[in-house]
């Protein structure tokens, strides 16, 4: 996977978390999404980004919004507008 043993140790001891590109590699390596199945829109957005290796900015570009807006959705700070939710559903479904 191109990841050093010390990096994996940091992940295992919760001193660091994988970035999106690493998460994509982890998901491909183990063959499944390693976190709990998403139940909220925020979690579904995060899962989609991780599975596809997309940064906040890259996912935002798919929707025509800024990466900080995607971050606020994923972290429950704000909810997207209804018309944006419909676009998100088309993208992640």
Buried (B, 14 or more C-beta within 10 A) or exposed (E): EEEEEEBBEBBEEEEEEBEBEBBBBBBEEEEEBEEEEBEEBBBBBBBBBBBBBBBBEBBBBBBEBEBEBBBBBBEEEEEBEEEBEEBBEEEBE
